[in-house]
Amino acid sequence: MMKYLFVLPLLLLMASVSWAIESEAGDKVETLQKSVQKWERMRERANGNYSYHVVTSSFSGFRSVTEIVVRENQVSERRYRETNRNAPRPDGAQDNTEYKWVEQADQLGTHQQGAPAKTLDQLYQQAAEILKQERPEHEKLYLRFDKQGLLQACFTVDTRIADDAPLNGVRIRDLQLRYKSPNGKLFPASWGAPPLIQTRDLRPLPGGYGQGSGTLARWIEEHLQGDKH
């Protein structure tokens, strides 16, 4: 009798732990789905024009940056640069911030270095697949979003590896959406999104951006002036 009294609480504990794990996984899936919906709205407004960075680094001092540029929902460029803070260099020399190579159009994927040329939609799909997978106890899952609520990371790490454990999944930063002016010219990424609510008047826009509302004209002029300082 005492044996069964001991086993019952243990089974209840195991069931509660299992429910907690399933609940946590379900919450992550739901959060990702909400992020997808938000991304789809923002992507449509930007006409599928944006860029992001994939950064890798090592305790040995090596660092690489891959920039993925997307135009109208298709990857149009892939740029790559790398540095090594521990590599010997002449006195006074600075880290090289120039791109080591740039791929465009049919050149995409011709270099083995760097992150793959993927749209953010493809990275969301990859993240969804990661959340579906069963993970062994030695793997830890990370799911992160930026301040806009958009996907920033979804990867697993082998906790048995102390230094430079490989990250299996998605990890991006510096997502910047690019918005088109009425004549199709792209606004600088640093300007962010143009005003959503605008007046209905029509006038020439400063900066060679075509014709648009007075609201849009003032927004452009403010940023043009701000860029001068």
Secondary structure per residue as TSV (DSSP state, phi and psi in degrees):
chain	resnum	aa	ss	phi	psi
A	1	M	-	360.0	-42.6
A	2	M	H	-63.5	-34.0
A	3	K	H	-61.1	-43.7
A	4	Y	H	-70.6	-33.3
A	5	L	H	-64.4	-29.3
A	6	F	H	-79.8	-38.3
A	7	V	H	-71.0	-37.0
A	8	L	H	-59.8	-51.0
A	9	P	H	-60.3	-34.4
A	10	L	H	-64.8	-41.9
A	11	L	H	-65.5	-39.5
A	12	L	H	-64.0	-38.9
A	13	L	H	-65.5	-45.0
A	14	M	H	-62.4	-38.8
A	15	A	H	-66.3	-40.3
A	16	S	H	-67.3	-38.1
A	17	V	H	-65.4	-44.0
A	18	S	H	-60.7	-42.5
A	19	W	H	-64.0	-39.6
A	20	A	H	-63.3	-41.6
A	21	I	H	-65.1	-45.3
A	22	E	H	-64.5	-39.4
A	23	S	H	-63.9	-42.9
A	24	E	H	-62.8	-42.9
A	25	A	H	-63.4	-41.4
A	26	G	H	-63.6	-39.2
A	27	D	H	-62.9	-40.3
A	28	K	H	-65.7	-41.9
A	29	V	H	-63.1	-44.4
A	30	E	H	-63.7	-41.8
A	31	T	H	-63.2	-40.9
A	32	L	H	-64.3	-41.4
A	33	Q	H	-62.1	-40.4
A	34	K	H	-64.9	-37.4
A	35	S	H	-66.0	-38.9
A	36	V	H	-59.3	-45.8
A	37	Q	H	-61.2	-41.2
A	38	K	H	-66.4	-42.7
A	39	W	H	-61.4	-41.4
A	40	E	H	-60.9	-38.2
A	41	R	H	-67.4	-44.7
A	42	M	H	-68.4	-39.1
A	43	R	H	-62.8	-41.3
A	44	E	H	-64.8	-40.6
A	45	R	H	-66.7	-33.1
A	46	A	T	-88.8	6.6
A	47	N	T	56.4	30.7
A	48	G	T	71.0	26.9
A	49	N	-	-109.9	118.1
A	50	Y	E	-167.3	174.2
A	51	S	E	-146.9	159.8
A	52	Y	E	-153.5	165.5
A	53	H	E	-115.5	147.2
A	54	V	E	-119.7	119.3
A	55	V	E	-114.4	132.3
A	56	T	E	-120.7	147.7
A	57	S	E	-148.2	158.4
A	58	S	-	-133.0	151.9
A	59	F	T	-63.9	-16.6
A	60	S	T	-79.9	-7.6
A	61	G	S	108.5	-7.2
A	62	F	E	-77.7	140.5
A	63	R	E	-145.0	135.0
A	64	S	E	-129.4	149.8
A	65	V	E	-131.5	123.9
A	66	T	E	-111.2	125.7
A	67	E	E	-104.6	125.8
A	68	I	E	-106.4	124.2
A	69	V	E	-110.5	126.6
A	70	V	E	-116.3	130.5
A	71	R	E	-124.9	122.6
A	72	E	T	50.6	48.5
A	73	N	T	69.1	14.4
A	74	Q	E	-126.6	136.8
A	75	V	E	-65.1	124.0
A	76	S	E	-109.9	-23.0
A	77	E	E	-147.9	150.8
A	78	R	E	-136.0	123.1
A	79	R	E	-121.5	145.2
A	80	Y	E	-139.5	137.6
A	81	R	E	-144.3	158.7
A	82	E	E	-147.6	153.9
A	83	T	E	-141.7	162.9
A	84	N	E	-143.8	106.6
A	85	R	T	-66.9	-18.8
A	86	N	T	-96.7	-3.2
A	87	A	S	-75.1	138.0
A	88	P	-	-65.2	139.6
A	89	R	-	-148.8	159.5
A	90	P	-	-58.1	150.5
A	91	D	T	-55.7	132.6
A	92	G	T	84.8	-9.3
A	93	A	-	-71.3	143.3
A	94	Q	-	-100.6	161.2
A	95	D	-	-60.7	140.3
A	96	N	-	-75.8	118.2
A	97	T	-	-103.3	3.0
A	98	E	S	-76.8	150.5
A	99	Y	-	-72.1	136.6
A	100	K	S	-72.0	-36.0
A	101	W	E	-156.5	158.0
A	102	V	E	-133.3	126.0
A	103	E	E	-105.2	140.3
A	104	Q	E	-135.4	149.9
A	105	A	G	46.4	-118.6
A	106	D	G	-73.3	-2.6
A	107	Q	G	-85.8	-9.5
A	108	L	T	-56.8	129.1
A	109	G	T	87.4	5.8
A	110	T	-	-79.3	-14.8
A	111	H	S	-104.7	142.5
A	112	Q	S	-78.9	-25.9
A	113	Q	S	-73.9	161.7
A	114	G	S	86.9	167.7
A	115	A	-	-74.6	152.7
A	116	P	-	-66.4	154.0
A	117	A	-	-80.5	92.6
A	118	K	-	-126.7	145.7
A	119	T	-	-77.8	164.5
A	120	L	H	-65.9	-29.7
A	121	D	H	-61.1	-41.6
A	122	Q	H	-67.1	-34.7
A	123	L	H	-69.6	-35.6
A	124	Y	H	-62.8	-41.5
A	125	Q	H	-63.5	-40.7
A	126	Q	H	-62.6	-42.2
A	127	A	H	-63.4	-40.2
A	128	A	H	-62.3	-39.2
A	129	E	H	-66.1	-37.7
A	130	I	H	-63.9	-40.6
A	131	L	H	-67.8	-24.7
A	132	K	H	-77.8	-23.1
A	133	Q	S	-74.4	144.4
A	134	E	-	-80.6	137.4
A	135	R	-	-115.5	138.8
A	136	P	-	-68.4	164.4
A	137	E	T	-61.8	-28.1
A	138	H	T	-82.8	0.1
A	139	E	E	-105.0	136.5
A	140	K	E	-113.5	135.7
A	141	L	E	-98.3	136.8
A	142	Y	E	-122.2	131.0
A	143	L	E	-133.8	118.3
A	144	R	E	-135.4	151.3
A	145	F	E	-129.9	153.8
A	146	D	-	-81.1	-177.4
A	147	K	T	-66.8	-15.9
A	148	Q	T	-87.0	-7.5
A	149	G	S	88.0	15.0
A	150	L	-	-97.8	154.5
A	151	L	E	-58.3	132.0
A	152	Q	E	-122.2	-35.1
A	153	A	E	-157.8	141.3
A	154	C	E	-154.0	100.1
A	155	F	E	-152.4	164.7
A	156	T	E	-115.9	152.0
A	157	V	E	-131.7	137.3
A	158	D	E	-79.6	109.6
A	159	T	T	-71.1	-9.3
A	160	R	T	-77.8	-13.7
A	161	I	-	-101.0	123.6
A	162	A	-	-78.6	-52.0
A	163	D	S	-112.9	135.6
A	164	D	S	54.1	42.9
A	165	A	-	-63.7	132.6
A	166	P	-	-64.1	139.7
A	167	L	E	-96.6	116.6
A	168	N	E	-100.5	100.9
A	169	G	E	146.6	-143.5
A	170	V	E	-108.6	133.8
A	171	R	E	-153.9	109.2
A	172	I	-	-129.7	169.6
A	173	R	E	-155.8	169.2
A	174	D	E	57.4	40.5
A	175	L	E	-67.1	126.0
A	176	Q	E	-131.8	122.3
A	177	L	E	-88.2	144.9
A	178	R	-	-114.7	130.7
A	179	Y	-	-111.3	143.3
A	180	K	B	-89.9	146.2
A	181	S	-	-83.9	172.7
A	182	P	T	-57.5	-29.0
A	183	N	T	-93.4	7.6
A	184	G	S	94.1	-8.8
A	185	K	-	-72.1	135.5
A	186	L	B	-78.2	135.2
A	187	F	-	-74.0	152.5
A	188	P	-	-56.6	142.0
A	189	A	G	-60.0	-32.8
A	190	S	G	-68.2	-15.1
A	191	W	G	-76.8	-20.7
A	192	G	-	76.3	-156.2
A	193	A	-	-84.9	138.5
A	194	P	-	-68.7	165.6
A	195	P	-	-56.9	134.7
A	196	L	S	-77.7	-38.4
A	197	I	S	-103.2	123.2
A	198	Q	-	-132.6	157.7
A	199	T	-	-70.9	164.8
A	200	R	S	-97.7	7.2
A	201	D	-	-75.8	164.0
A	202	L	-	-131.0	128.8
A	203	R	E	-152.0	162.1
A	204	P	E	-63.7	137.8
A	205	L	-	-95.9	142.5
A	206	P	G	-67.8	159.1
A	207	G	G	80.0	9.4
A	208	G	G	74.3	31.3
A	209	Y	-	-98.6	16.8
A	210	G	-	88.8	-144.0
A	211	Q	E	-121.3	144.7
A	212	G	E	-168.0	-166.1
A	213	S	-	-77.1	164.2
A	214	G	H	-63.7	-32.7
A	215	T	H	-62.1	-45.1
A	216	L	H	-67.9	-38.2
A	217	A	H	-61.1	-43.8
A	218	R	H	-66.1	-39.1
A	219	W	H	-62.7	-43.9
A	220	I	H	-64.4	-46.1
A	221	E	H	-61.5	-40.3
A	222	E	H	-60.5	-42.4
A	223	H	H	-73.3	-35.5
A	224	L	H	-62.8	-42.0
A	225	Q	H	-67.6	-39.6
A	226	G	H	-64.1	-34.6
A	227	D	H	-69.6	-19.5
A	228	K	H	-78.6	-18.8
A	229	H	-	-99.2	360.0
